[in-house]
Amino acid sequence: MQRNFHITQGVELNGDFGRLDIHNAYDFTGYGFVADGQVLRLHFRGNEWKCEGQPALVQIEFHRVSVLEINMTSRDLVELTIDEIGFKESSDRDYDWLSPKDEGDTHIVFRCVCDSTIRVFAETATVSVFDGRDAH
């Protein structure tokens, strides 16, 4: 998967846009999927822990999605804080640990504090940031 970011400390997205702490400074607000383009978008909004000068909104867009697994229940929607971001081999379903290393064909996994997960494999993944006036 080609990405414009790398993951550090299991919760930070790092790239030309800076360093974004998706666990502490941003709340996961939802996702959208466009089937005909095989595009998945994950949306995050800055919270009270976001540092001044950091973007208000963050979007991760996956193109040509070939694997998408979303495991959550309606009660999980109350607490969608990202606990960890990492990688898993395609056959590995043990979400108690995530690898910090992308081995090329591994899936990216977002694990929430309520143990819900979003698992994705796509051709590309791109982080975009917005100042709050931009629509995403």
C-alpha positions in Angstrom: 0.0 0.0 0.0 1.5 3.3 -1.0 1.0 6.0 1.7 1.8 9.7 2.2 2.3 9.0 5.9 3.9 6.7 8.4 2.7 5.6 11.8 4.7 6.3 15.0 4.0 5.3 18.6 0.9 3.3 17.4 -1.3 6.4 17.3 0.5 9.2 15.3 0.2 9.9 11.6 3.4 11.6 10.3 3.9 13.2 6.9 4.4 16.5 5.1 1.3 17.7 7.0 3.1 17.3 10.3 2.5 14.9 13.2 -1.1 14.1 14.2 -2.0 12.3 17.4 -5.1 10.4 16.3 -5.6 8.9 19.7 -5.5 12.0 22.0 -6.0 15.1 19.8 -8.6 13.8 17.3 -11.9 12.1 17.5 -13.0 9.6 14.9 -16.3 11.0 13.5 -17.2 8.5 10.8 -16.5 6.9 7.5 -17.8 6.9 3.9 -17.4 4.4 1.1 -17.9 5.0 -2.6 -18.4 1.6 -4.2 -17.9 2.4 -7.8 -14.5 4.0 -7.1 -13.6 1.6 -4.3 -12.8 4.6 -2.1 -13.0 4.6 1.7 -12.7 7.9 3.7 -12.2 8.0 7.5 -12.9 11.3 9.1 -11.5 12.8 12.3 -12.1 16.1 14.1 -9.8 17.9 16.5 -10.8 17.9 20.1 -9.7 20.0 23.2 -6.3 18.2 23.2 -5.4 19.3 19.7 -2.4 21.7 19.7 -2.9 25.2 18.4 -1.9 25.4 14.7 -2.8 21.8 14.0 -5.6 21.2 11.4 -9.2 21.0 12.6 -10.1 18.1 10.4 -8.2 15.1 9.1 -9.3 12.6 6.4 -7.6 9.4 5.4 -8.6 8.3 1.9 -8.0 4.8 0.7 -8.2 4.2 -3.1 -8.9 0.9 -4.8 -9.9 -0.8 -1.6 -9.7 -4.6 -1.9 -10.3 -5.5 1.8 -12.6 -3.6 4.1 -13.7 -5.1 7.5 -15.6 -3.0 10.0 -16.3 -4.7 13.3 -18.4 -2.6 15.6 -21.8 -2.6 17.3 -24.3 0.2 17.8 -23.2 0.6 21.5 -19.6 1.1 20.2 -20.6 4.3 18.5 -20.6 6.0 21.8 -16.8 5.6 22.2 -14.9 5.7 18.9 -11.6 6.9 20.1 -8.7 5.3 18.2 -6.6 3.3 20.6 -4.0 2.0 18.2 -3.1 2.0 14.5 -0.9 -0.8 13.0 -0.5 -3.6 10.6 -1.6 -7.2 10.3 -0.9 -10.0 7.9 -3.9 -10.9 5.9 -4.6 -14.2 7.8 -3.9 -12.8 11.3 -7.1 -12.0 13.3 -5.4 -11.4 16.7 -6.2 -7.8 17.4 -4.6 -7.9 20.9 -1.4 -6.6 19.2 -0.7 -4.7 16.0 2.6 -4.6 14.2 4.3 -1.1 13.8 5.8 -2.3 10.5 4.2 -2.4 7.1 5.5 -5.5 5.3 4.1 -4.3 1.9 1.0 -6.4 1.6 -0.2 -6.2 5.2 -3.5 -4.7 6.1 -3.8 -1.4 8.1 -5.9 -1.8 11.3 -7.5 1.0 13.4 -8.5 -0.4 16.8 -10.8 1.7 19.0 -10.7 1.7 22.8 -14.0 -0.3 22.8 -12.1 -3.0 20.7 -14.0 -2.2 17.6 -11.8 -2.4 14.5 -11.5 -1.1 11.0 -9.3 -3.2 8.7 -8.3 -2.0 5.2 -6.1 -3.0 2.4 -6.0 -0.6 -0.6 -3.6 0.4 -3.4 -3.1 3.9 -1.8 -3.8 5.7 1.4 -3.6 9.5 1.6 -3.9 11.8 4.6 -5.5 15.2 3.9 -5.9 18.0 6.4 -8.4 20.9 6.5 -8.7 24.0 8.6 -12.4 23.6 9.4 -13.8 25.8 6.7 -13.1 23.2 4.0 -15.7 20.5 3.4 -14.6 16.9 3.4 
